[in-house]
Amino acid sequence: MNIQELANHLEIEESQCLELTELFLKTSSTELTHLESAIGKKDLVTIERMAHSIKGSAVILGLSEIHEAAKKIEIAARENRLMEINRGVLMIREKLGWMAEVLQGKK
C-alpha cells in the first residue's frame, strides 16, 4: 500500500488518507478480534456480520485483498465452512499487520 497512491485514488490529502487508514486499521482490528471470538463460539451470524463490516470498509479504501478475504469469510460463514473462515482471518491479520508497519513508518 502506497499512502500517496491511495490518497490520489480517494481524491483526498495524504494527511486525511493517513487518518482514514489509521481508523480503518483500528476498527478492523477490533472487528477481527470479535470475529475470532465468534469463531470459538461457532457464532456464524457474528462471523458473517463482522466480515461484512470489514469488507465494506476495505472496498471503500480500495484494499482489494482484504475486501476479497472478508467476502470469502462472509460466504463461508453462510455455508458453515470454518476452515475457510480461519484462512481468511489469517490473511486479514497479516495484511493489517503490514498496514500497521507502513503507518508506523509514516509517523
C-alpha distances in whole Angstrom, upper triangle without the diagonal:
4,6,9,8,7,11,12,12,13,16,16,16,13,15,15,12,11,15,13,10,13,15,14,13,17,18,16,17,21,21,20,23,25,24,25,28,29,29,31,33,33,32,31,31,29,26,26,26,23,21,22,21,17,17,18,15,12,14,14,11,10,8,11,11,12,14,16,16,18,20,21,22,24,26,27,28,30,32,32,30,29,28,25,24,24,21,19,19,18,15,14,15,13,10,11,12,9,7,11,11,8,10,13,12,12,16
4,6,5,6,9,10,11,12,14,14,13,10,13,14,10,11,14,14,11,14,16,15,15,18,20,19,20,23,24,23,26,28,27,28,31,32,32,35,37,36,36,34,34,32,30,29,29,26,24,25,23,20,20,20,17,15,16,16,12,11,11,14,14,15,17,19,20,21,23,25,26,27,29,30,32,34,35,36,34,33,31,29,28,27,25,23,23,22,19,18,19,17,13,14,15,12,10,13,12,9,10,13,12,11,14
4,6,5,6,9,10,10,12,11,10,7,9,10,7,7,11,11,9,11,14,13,14,17,18,18,19,22,23,23,25,27,27,28,31,32,32,35,37,36,35,34,34,31,29,29,28,25,24,24,22,19,20,19,16,14,16,14,11,11,12,15,16,16,18,20,21,22,24,26,26,27,30,31,32,34,36,36,35,34,33,30,29,28,27,24,24,23,21,19,19,18,15,14,15,13,10,12,12,9,9,12,11,9,12
4,5,5,6,9,10,10,9,8,6,9,11,8,9,13,13,12,14,17,16,17,20,21,21,23,26,26,26,29,31,31,32,35,36,36,38,40,40,39,37,37,34,33,32,31,28,27,27,25,22,22,21,19,17,17,16,13,13,14,17,18,19,20,22,24,24,26,28,29,30,32,34,35,37,39,39,38,37,36,33,32,32,30,27,27,27,24,22,23,22,18,18,19,16,14,16,16,12,12,15,14,11,14
4,5,5,6,9,10,10,11,9,12,13,10,12,15,14,13,16,18,17,18,21,22,21,23,26,26,26,29,31,30,31,34,35,35,38,40,39,38,36,35,33,31,30,30,27,26,25,24,21,20,20,18,15,15,14,11,10,12,14,16,17,18,20,22,23,24,26,27,28,30,32,33,35,36,37,36,35,34,31,30,30,28,26,26,26,22,21,22,21,17,18,20,17,14,17,17,14,14,17,16,14,18
4,5,5,6,8,9,10,8,11,11,7,9,12,10,9,13,15,13,15,18,18,18,20,23,22,23,26,27,27,28,31,32,32,35,36,36,34,33,32,30,28,27,26,24,22,22,20,18,17,16,14,12,12,11,7,8,9,12,14,15,15,18,19,20,21,24,25,25,27,29,30,32,34,35,33,33,32,29,28,28,26,23,23,24,21,18,20,19,16,16,18,15,13,15,16,13,13,16,16,14,17
4,5,5,6,5,6,5,9,8,5,8,11,10,10,13,15,14,16,19,19,19,21,24,24,25,27,29,29,30,33,34,34,37,39,38,36,35,34,32,30,29,28,26,25,24,22,20,19,18,15,14,14,12,9,10,12,15,18,18,18,21,23,23,24,27,28,28,30,32,33,34,36,37,36,35,35,32,31,31,30,26,26,27,24,21,23,22,19,18,20,18,15,17,18,14,14,17,17,14,16
4,5,5,6,8,8,12,11,9,12,14,13,14,17,18,17,19,22,23,22,25,27,27,28,31,32,31,33,36,36,37,40,41,40,39,37,36,34,33,31,30,28,27,26,24,22,21,20,18,16,15,13,11,11,14,16,19,20,19,22,24,24,25,28,29,29,31,34,35,36,38,39,38,37,37,34,33,33,31,28,29,29,26,24,26,25,21,21,23,21,18,20,21,17,17,20,19,17,19
4,5,8,10,11,14,12,10,13,15,13,13,17,18,16,18,21,21,21,23,26,25,26,29,30,29,31,34,34,34,38,39,38,36,34,33,32,30,28,27,26,24,23,21,19,18,17,15,14,12,10,9,8,11,13,16,17,16,19,21,21,22,25,26,26,28,30,31,32,34,36,35,35,34,31,30,31,29,26,26,27,24,22,24,23,19,20,22,20,17,20,21,18,18,21,21,19,21
4,6,9,10,12,10,8,12,13,10,11,15,15,14,17,19,19,19,22,24,23,24,27,28,28,30,33,33,33,36,38,37,35,33,32,30,29,27,26,24,23,21,19,18,17,15,13,13,11,9,7,8,12,14,17,17,16,19,21,21,22,25,26,26,28,30,31,32,34,35,34,34,34,31,30,31,29,26,26,27,24,22,24,24,20,19,22,20,17,20,21,18,17,21,21,18,21
4,7,9,12,10,9,13,14,13,14,17,18,17,20,22,22,22,25,27,27,28,31,32,31,34,36,36,37,40,41,40,38,37,35,33,32,31,29,27,26,25,23,22,21,19,17,16,15,12,11,12,15,18,21,21,20,23,25,25,25,29,30,29,31,34,34,35,38,39,38,38,38,35,33,34,33,30,30,31,28,25,27,27,23,23,25,23,20,22,23,20,19,23,22,19,21
4,7,8,6,7,10,11,10,12,15,15,16,18,20,20,21,24,25,25,27,29,31,31,33,35,35,37,39,40,40,38,37,35,33,32,31,29,27,26,25,23,21,21,19,16,17,16,13,11,13,16,19,22,21,21,24,26,25,26,30,30,30,32,35,35,36,39,40,39,38,38,35,34,34,33,30,29,30,28,25,26,26,23,22,24,22,19,20,22,19,17,20,20,17,18
4,5,5,6,9,10,11,12,14,15,16,18,20,21,22,24,26,27,28,30,32,32,34,36,37,38,40,42,42,40,38,37,35,34,33,31,29,28,27,25,23,24,22,19,19,19,16,14,16,18,21,23,23,23,26,28,27,29,32,32,32,35,37,37,39,41,42,41,40,40,37,35,36,34,31,31,31,29,26,27,27,23,22,24,22,18,19,21,17,15,18,18,14,16
4,5,5,6,9,10,10,12,14,15,16,18,20,20,22,24,25,26,28,30,30,32,34,35,36,39,40,40,38,37,36,34,33,32,30,28,27,27,24,22,23,21,18,18,18,16,13,15,16,20,21,21,22,25,26,26,28,30,31,31,34,35,36,38,40,40,39,38,38,35,33,33,32,29,28,29,26,24,24,24,20,19,20,19,15,16,17,14,12,15,14,11,12
4,5,5,6,9,10,11,12,14,15,17,18,20,21,23,24,25,27,29,30,31,33,35,36,38,39,40,38,37,36,33,32,32,30,27,27,27,24,22,23,22,18,18,20,17,14,17,18,22,23,22,23,26,27,27,29,31,31,32,35,36,36,38,41,41,40,39,38,36,34,34,33,30,29,29,27,24,24,24,21,19,20,19,16,16,17,14,11,14,14,10,11
4,5,5,6,9,10,11,12,14,15,16,18,20,21,22,24,26,27,28,30,32,33,34,36,38,38,36,35,33,31,30,30,27,25,25,24,21,20,21,19,16,16,17,14,12,15,16,20,22,21,21,25,26,25,26,29,29,29,32,34,34,36,38,39,38,37,37,34,32,32,32,29,27,28,26,23,24,24,21,19,21,20,16,16,18,16,13,16,16,13,14
4,5,5,6,8,10,10,12,14,15,16,18,20,21,22,24,25,26,28,30,31,32,34,36,36,34,33,32,29,28,27,26,23,23,22,19,17,18,17,13,13,14,12,9,12,13,16,18,17,18,21,22,22,24,26,26,27,30,31,31,33,36,36,35,34,34,31,29,30,29,25,25,25,23,20,21,21,17,16,18,16,13,14,16,13,11,14,15,12,13
4,5,5,6,9,10,10,12,14,15,16,18,20,20,22,24,25,26,29,30,31,33,35,35,33,33,32,29,28,28,26,23,23,23,20,18,19,18,15,14,16,14,11,14,14,18,19,17,19,22,23,22,24,27,27,27,30,32,32,34,36,36,35,34,33,31,29,29,28,25,24,24,22,19,19,19,16,14,15,14,11,11,13,10,7,10,11,8,10
4,5,5,6,9,10,11,12,14,15,17,18,20,21,23,24,26,27,29,30,32,33,34,32,31,30,27,27,27,24,22,22,22,19,17,19,18,14,15,17,14,12,15,15,19,20,18,19,23,23,22,24,27,27,27,30,31,31,33,36,36,35,33,34,31,29,29,29,25,24,25,23,20,20,20,18,15,17,16,13,12,15,13,10,12,14,11,11
4,5,5,6,9,10,10,12,14,15,16,18,20,21,22,24,26,26,28,30,31,31,29,29,27,25,24,24,21,19,19,18,15,14,15,14,10,11,13,10,8,12,12,16,18,16,16,20,20,19,21,24,24,24,27,28,28,30,32,33,32,31,31,29,26,27,26,23,22,23,21,18,18,19,16,14,16,16,12,13,16,14,11,14,16,14,14
4,5,5,6,9,10,10,12,14,15,16,18,20,20,22,24,25,26,28,30,30,28,28,27,24,23,23,21,18,18,18,15,13,14,14,10,10,12,11,8,11,10,14,15,13,14,18,18,17,20,22,22,22,25,27,26,29,31,31,30,29,29,26,24,24,23,20,19,20,18,15,15,16,13,10,13,12,8,9,12,10,8,12,13,12,13
4,5,5,6,9,10,11,12,14,15,17,19,20,21,23,24,25,27,29,30,28,28,27,24,23,23,21,18,19,19,16,14,16,16,12,12,15,14,11,14,13,17,17,15,17,20,20,19,22,24,23,24,27,28,27,30,32,32,31,29,29,27,25,24,24,21,19,20,19,15,15,16,13,10,12,12,9,8,11,10,7,10,12,11,11
4,5,5,6,8,10,11,12,14,15,17,18,20,21,22,24,26,27,28,26,26,24,21,21,21,19,16,17,17,13,12,15,14,10,11,14,13,11,15,14,17,18,15,16,20,19,18,20,23,22,22,25,26,26,28,30,30,30,28,29,27,24,24,24,21,19,20,19,16,16,17,15,12,14,15,12,11,15,14,11,14,16,15,15
4,6,5,6,8,10,10,12,14,15,16,18,20,20,22,24,25,25,24,23,22,19,18,18,16,13,14,14,11,9,11,11,7,8,11,10,9,12,10,14,14,11,12,16,16,14,17,19,18,18,22,23,22,25,27,27,26,25,25,23,21,21,21,18,16,17,16,12,13,15,12,9,12,13,10,11,14,14,12,14,17,16,16
4,6,5,6,9,10,10,12,14,15,16,18,20,21,23,24,25,23,23,23,19,18,19,17,14,14,15,13,10,13,13,10,10,13,13,11,14,11,15,14,11,13,16,15,14,17,19,18,19,22,23,23,25,27,27,26,24,24,22,20,19,19,16,14,15,14,11,10,12,10,6,9,10,7,7,11,11,10,12,15,14,15
4,6,5,6,9,10,11,13,14,15,17,19,20,22,23,24,23,23,22,19,18,19,17,14,15,16,13,11,15,15,12,13,16,16,14,17,15,18,18,14,16,19,18,16,19,21,19,20,24,24,23,26,28,27,27,25,25,24,21,20,21,18,16,17,17,13,12,14,13,9,11,13,11,9,13,14,12,13,16,16,16
4,5,5,6,9,10,11,12,14,16,17,18,20,21,22,20,20,19,16,15,16,14,11,12,13,10,8,12,12,9,11,14,14,13,16,14,17,17,13,14,18,16,14,17,19,17,17,21,22,21,23,26,25,25,23,24,22,19,19,20,17,15,17,17,13,13,15,14,11,13,15,13,12,16,17,15,17,20,19,19
4,5,5,6,8,10,10,12,14,15,16,18,20,20,18,18,17,14,13,14,12,9,9,11,8,6,9,10,8,9,13,13,12,14,12,14,14,10,11,14,13,11,14,16,14,15,18,19,18,20,23,22,22,20,21,19,16,16,17,13,11,13,13,9,9,12,11,8,11,13,11,12,15,16,15,17,20,20,20
4,5,5,6,9,10,10,12,14,15,17,19,19,18,19,18,15,14,16,14,11,11,14,11,9,13,14,12,12,16,17,15,17,15,17,15,12,14,16,14,13,16,18,15,16,20,20,19,22,24,23,22,20,20,19,16,15,16,14,11,12,13,9,8,11,11,7,9,12,11,10,14,15,14,16,19,19,19
4,5,5,6,9,10,11,12,14,16,17,18,17,17,17,13,13,15,13,10,12,14,11,10,14,15,13,14,18,18,18,20,17,19,18,15,16,19,16,14,18,19,16,17,20,20,19,22,24,22,22,20,21,20,17,16,18,16,13,15,16,12,11,15,14,11,13,16,15,14,17,19,17,18,22,22,22
4,5,5,6,9,10,10,12,15,15,16,14,14,13,10,9,11,9,6,8,10,8,7,11,12,11,12,16,16,17,18,16,18,17,13,14,16,14,11,14,16,13,13,17,17,15,18,20,19,19,17,19,18,14,15,16,14,11,14,14,11,11,15,14,12,14,17,16,16,19,20,19,21,24,24,24
4,5,5,6,9,10,10,13,14,15,14,14,14,11,9,11,11,7,8,11,10,8,11,13,13,13,16,18,17,18,16,17,15,12,13,15,12,10,13,14,11,12,16,15,14,17,19,18,17,15,16,15,11,11,13,11,7,10,11,8,8,12,12,10,12,15,15,15,18,19,19,20,23,24,24
4,5,5,6,9,10,11,13,14,13,14,15,11,10,13,13,9,11,14,13,12,15,17,16,16,20,21,21,22,19,20,19,15,17,18,15,13,17,17,14,15,19,18,16,19,21,19,19,16,17,17,13,12,15,13,10,12,14,11,10,13,14,12,13,17,17,16,19,21,20,21,24,25,25
4,5,5,6,9,10,11,12,10,12,12,8,8,11,10,7,10,13,12,11,15,16,16,17,20,21,21,23,21,22,20,17,17,19,16,14,16,17,14,14,17,17,14,17,19,17,18,15,17,17,13,13,16,14,11,14,16,13,13,17,17,15,17,20,19,19,22,24,23,24,27,28,28
4,5,5,6,9,10,10,9,9,10,7,5,8,8,6,7,11,11,10,13,15,15,16,19,20,21,22,19,19,18,14,15,16,13,11,13,14,10,11,14,13,11,14,16,14,14,12,14,13,10,10,13,11,8,12,13,11,11,15,16,14,17,19,19,19,22,24,24,25,28,29,29
4,5,5,7,9,10,10,11,13,10,8,11,12,10,10,14,14,13,15,18,18,18,21,23,23,24,21,21,19,16,17,18,14,13,16,15,11,13,16,14,12,16,17,15,14,11,12,13,9,8,12,11,8,10,13,11,11,14,16,14,16,19,19,19,22,24,24,25,28,29,29
4,5,5,7,9,9,11,12,9,9,13,13,11,13,16,16,15,18,20,20,21,24,25,26,27,24,24,22,19,20,21,18,16,18,18,14,15,18,16,14,17,18,16,16,13,15,16,12,12,15,15,11,14,17,15,14,18,19,18,19,22,22,22,25,27,26,27,30,31,31
4,5,5,6,5,7,9,6,6,10,10,9,11,14,14,15,17,19,20,21,23,25,25,26,24,24,22,19,19,20,17,15,17,16,12,13,15,14,11,14,15,13,14,11,14,14,11,11,15,14,12,15,17,16,16,19,20,19,21,24,24,24,27,29,28,29,32,33,33
4,5,5,6,7,10,9,7,10,12,11,12,15,16,16,17,20,21,21,23,26,26,27,24,23,21,18,19,19,16,14,16,15,11,12,14,12,10,13,14,11,11,8,10,11,8,8,12,12,10,13,15,15,15,18,19,19,20,23,24,24,26,28,29,30,32,34,34
4,6,8,10,13,11,10,14,15,14,15,18,19,19,21,24,24,24,27,29,29,30,27,27,24,22,23,22,19,18,20,18,15,16,18,15,13,16,17,13,13,10,12,14,12,11,14,15,13,15,18,17,17,20,22,21,22,25,26,25,28,30,30,31,34,35,35
4,5,9,11,10,10,13,14,14,16,18,19,20,22,24,25,25,28,30,30,31,28,28,26,23,24,24,21,19,20,19,16,16,18,16,13,15,16,13,14,11,14,16,13,13,17,17,15,18,21,20,19,23,24,23,25,28,28,28,31,33,33,33,37,38,38
4,6,9,9,8,11,13,13,14,17,18,19,20,23,24,24,26,29,29,30,27,27,25,22,22,22,19,17,18,17,13,14,15,12,9,12,12,9,10,8,12,13,11,12,15,15,14,17,19,19,19,22,24,23,25,28,28,29,31,33,33,34,37,38,39
4,6,6,6,9,10,11,12,14,16,17,18,20,22,23,24,27,28,28,26,26,24,21,21,21,18,16,17,16,13,12,14,12,9,11,12,10,12,11,14,15,12,13,17,16,15,18,20,19,19,23,24,23,25,28,28,28,31,33,32,34,37,37,38
4,5,5,6,8,10,10,12,14,15,16,18,20,21,22,24,26,26,24,23,22,19,19,18,16,14,14,13,10,9,10,9,5,7,9,7,10,9,13,13,10,12,15,14,14,17,19,18,19,22,23,22,25,27,27,28,31,32,32,34,36,37,38
4,5,5,6,9,10,11,12,14,15,17,19,20,21,23,25,26,24,23,23,20,19,19,17,14,14,14,11,9,11,11,7,8,11,10,13,13,16,16,13,15,18,16,16,19,21,19,20,24,24,23,26,28,27,28,31,32,32,34,37,37,37
4,5,5,6,8,10,11,12,14,15,17,18,20,22,23,24,22,22,21,18,17,18,16,13,14,15,11,10,13,12,9,11,14,12,14,13,16,16,12,14,17,15,14,17,19,17,18,21,21,20,23,25,25,25,28,30,29,30,33,34,34
4,6,5,6,8,10,11,12,14,16,16,18,20,21,22,20,20,18,15,15,15,13,10,11,11,8,7,10,9,6,9,12,10,11,10,13,12,9,11,13,11,10,14,15,14,15,18,19,18,20,23,22,23,26,27,27,29,32,32,33
4,6,5,6,9,10,10,12,14,15,16,19,20,21,19,18,17,15,13,14,12,9,9,10,7,5,8,8,6,7,10,10,12,12,14,13,10,13,15,12,12,16,16,15,17,20,19,19,22,24,23,24,27,28,28,30,33,33,34
4,5,5,6,9,10,11,13,14,16,17,19,20,19,19,18,15,14,15,14,10,11,13,10,8,11,12,9,10,14,14,15,15,18,16,13,15,17,14,14,18,18,15,17,20,20,19,22,24,23,24,27,28,27,29,32,32,32
4,5,5,6,9,10,11,12,14,16,17,18,16,17,16,13,12,14,12,9,11,12,9,8,12,13,10,13,16,15,16,15,17,15,12,14,15,12,11,15,15,12,14,17,17,15,18,20,19,20,23,24,23,25,28,28,29
4,5,5,6,9,10,10,12,14,16,16,14,14,13,10,9,10,9,5,7,9,6,5,9,10,9,11,14,14,14,13,15,13,10,12,13,10,9,13,13,10,13,15,15,14,17,19,18,20,23,23,23,25,28,28,29
4,6,5,6,9,10,11,13,15,15,14,14,14,11,9,11,10,7,7,10,9,6,10,12,11,12,15,15,16,16,18,15,13,15,16,13,13,16,16,13,16,18,17,16,20,21,20,21,25,25,24,27,29,29,30
4,5,5,6,9,10,11,13,14,13,14,15,11,10,12,12,9,10,13,11,10,13,15,14,15,18,19,19,19,20,18,15,17,18,14,14,17,16,13,15,18,16,15,18,20,18,19,23,23,22,24,27,26,27
4,5,5,6,9,10,11,12,10,11,11,8,7,10,9,6,9,12,10,10,13,15,14,16,19,19,19,18,19,16,14,15,15,12,11,14,13,9,12,14,12,11,15,16,14,16,19,19,19,21,24,23,24
4,6,5,6,9,10,10,9,9,10,7,5,7,8,5,6,9,9,9,11,14,14,15,18,18,18,18,19,16,14,16,15,12,12,15,13,10,14,15,13,13,17,18,16,18,21,21,20,23,25,25,26
4,5,5,6,9,10,10,11,12,10,7,10,12,9,9,13,13,11,14,17,16,17,20,21,21,21,22,19,17,19,19,15,16,18,17,14,17,18,16,15,19,20,17,19,22,22,21,24,26,25,26
4,6,5,7,9,9,10,12,9,8,12,13,10,12,15,15,14,17,19,19,20,23,24,23,23,24,21,18,20,20,16,16,18,16,13,15,17,14,13,17,17,14,16,19,18,17,21,23,21,23
4,5,5,6,5,7,8,6,5,9,10,9,10,13,14,14,16,18,19,20,22,23,22,22,22,19,17,19,18,14,14,16,14,11,13,14,11,11,15,15,12,15,18,16,16,19,21,20,22
4,5,5,6,6,9,8,6,9,11,10,10,14,15,14,16,19,19,20,23,24,23,23,24,20,19,21,20,16,17,19,16,13,17,17,14,14,18,18,15,18,21,19,19,22,24,22,25
4,6,8,9,12,11,9,13,15,13,14,17,18,17,19,22,22,23,26,27,27,27,27,24,22,24,23,19,19,21,19,16,19,20,16,16,19,19,16,18,21,19,18,22,23,21,23
4,6,8,11,10,9,13,15,14,15,18,19,19,21,23,24,25,27,28,27,27,27,24,22,23,22,19,19,20,17,15,17,17,14,13,17,16,13,15,18,15,15,18,19,18,20
4,6,9,9,8,11,13,13,14,17,18,18,20,22,23,25,27,28,27,26,26,23,22,23,21,18,19,20,16,14,17,17,13,14,17,16,13,17,18,16,16,20,21,19,22
4,6,6,6,9,10,11,12,14,16,16,18,20,21,23,25,25,24,24,23,20,19,20,18,14,15,16,13,11,13,13,10,11,14,12,11,14,16,14,15,18,19,18,21
4,6,5,6,8,10,10,12,14,15,16,18,20,21,22,24,22,22,21,18,17,19,16,13,15,16,12,11,14,14,11,13,16,14,13,17,18,17,18,21,22,22,24
4,5,5,6,9,10,11,12,14,15,16,18,20,21,22,20,20,18,15,15,16,13,10,12,12,9,8,12,11,8,11,14,12,12,16,17,16,18,21,21,22,24
4,5,5,6,8,10,11,12,14,15,16,19,20,20,19,18,17,14,13,14,12,9,10,11,8,6,9,10,7,9,12,12,11,14,16,16,17,19,21,21,23
4,6,5,6,9,10,10,12,14,15,17,19,20,18,18,18,15,14,15,14,10,12,14,11,9,13,13,11,12,15,15,14,17,19,19,19,22,24,23,26
4,5,5,6,9,10,11,12,14,16,17,18,16,17,16,13,12,14,12,9,11,13,10,10,13,14,12,14,17,17,16,19,21,21,22,25,26,26,28
4,5,5,6,9,10,10,12,14,15,16,14,14,13,10,9,10,9,5,8,9,7,7,10,11,10,12,15,15,15,18,20,20,21,24,25,26,28
4,5,5,6,9,10,10,13,14,15,14,13,14,11,9,11,10,7,8,11,9,8,11,13,12,12,16,17,16,18,21,21,21,24,26,26,28
4,5,5,6,9,10,11,13,14,13,14,15,11,10,13,12,9,11,14,12,11,15,16,15,16,19,20,19,22,24,24,25,27,29,29,31
4,5,5,6,8,10,11,12,10,11,11,8,7,10,9,7,10,12,11,11,14,16,15,17,20,20,20,23,25,25,26,29,30,31,33
4,5,5,6,9,10,10,9,9,10,7,5,8,8,6,8,11,11,10,13,15,15,16,19,20,20,22,24,25,26,28,30,31,32
4,6,5,7,9,10,10,11,13,10,8,12,12,10,11,14,14,13,16,18,18,18,21,22,22,24,27,27,27,30,32,32,34
4,5,5,6,9,9,11,12,9,9,13,13,11,13,16,16,15,18,20,20,21,24,25,25,27,29,30,30,33,35,35,37
4,5,5,6,5,7,9,6,6,10,11,9,12,14,15,15,17,19,20,21,23,24,25,27,29,30,31,33,35,35,37
4,5,5,6,7,10,9,7,10,12,11,12,15,16,16,18,20,21,21,24,25,25,27,30,30,31,33,35,36,37
4,6,8,10,13,11,10,14,16,14,15,19,19,19,21,24,24,24,27,28,28,30,33,33,34,36,38,38,40
4,6,9,11,10,10,14,15,14,16,19,19,20,22,24,25,25,28,29,30,31,34,35,35,37,40,40,42
4,6,9,9,9,12,14,14,15,17,19,19,21,23,24,25,27,29,29,31,33,34,35,37,39,40,41
4,6,6,7,9,10,11,13,15,16,17,19,21,22,23,25,26,27,29,31,32,33,35,37,38,40
4,5,5,6,9,10,10,12,14,15,16,18,20,21,22,24,26,27,29,30,31,33,35,36,37
4,5,5,6,9,10,11,13,14,15,17,19,20,21,23,25,26,28,29,30,32,34,35,37
4,5,5,6,9,10,11,12,14,16,17,18,20,21,23,24,26,27,29,30,32,33,35
4,5,5,6,9,10,11,12,14,16,16,18,20,21,22,25,26,27,28,31,32,33
4,5,5,6,9,10,10,12,14,15,16,18,20,21,23,25,26,27,29,31,32
4,5,5,6,9,10,11,13,14,16,17,19,20,22,23,25,26,28,29,31
4,5,5,6,9,10,11,12,14,15,16,18,20,21,22,24,26,27,29
4,5,5,6,9,10,10,12,14,15,16,18,20,21,22,24,26,27
4,6,5,6,9,10,11,12,14,15,17,19,20,21,23,25,26
4,5,5,6,9,10,11,12,14,16,17,18,20,22,23,25
4,5,5,6,8,10,10,12,14,15,16,18,20,21,23
4,6,5,6,9,10,10,12,14,15,16,19,20,21
4,6,5,6,9,10,11,13,14,15,17,19,21
4,5,5,6,9,10,11,12,14,16,17,19
4,5,5,6,9,10,10,12,14,15,17
4,5,5,6,9,10,11,13,15,16
4,5,5,6,9,10,11,13,15
4,5,5,6,8,10,11,13
4,5,5,6,9,10,11
4,5,5,6,9,10
4,5,5,7,9
4,5,5,7
4,5,5
4,6
4
